[in-house]
Amino acid sequence: MLSASHCGSSKEAAMIGTLNKVMSDPDVIARLRELAIFPVFAPGPAYADVIRRENAAWSLVAKTTGMEPQ
């Protein structure tokens, strides 16, 4: 889940707190895994790091396999 940068810090804090609570619930995680969903909760800068790592990994796959941008 992403939010707009202009949503406001109080709304953002409330959303992060709620998501953190939900993502800490073992029943929620178990149900998501049953659905082959493997969630990663990483607010703000931590999520930016996740995106950078994913981008680097998939860029390497594309380069290694000879994929070309369309």
Secondary structure, DSSP 8 states (H G I E B T S, - for coil): ----TTS-HHHHHHHHHHHHHHHT-HHHHHHHHHTT-------HHHHHHHHHHHHHHHHHHHHHHT----
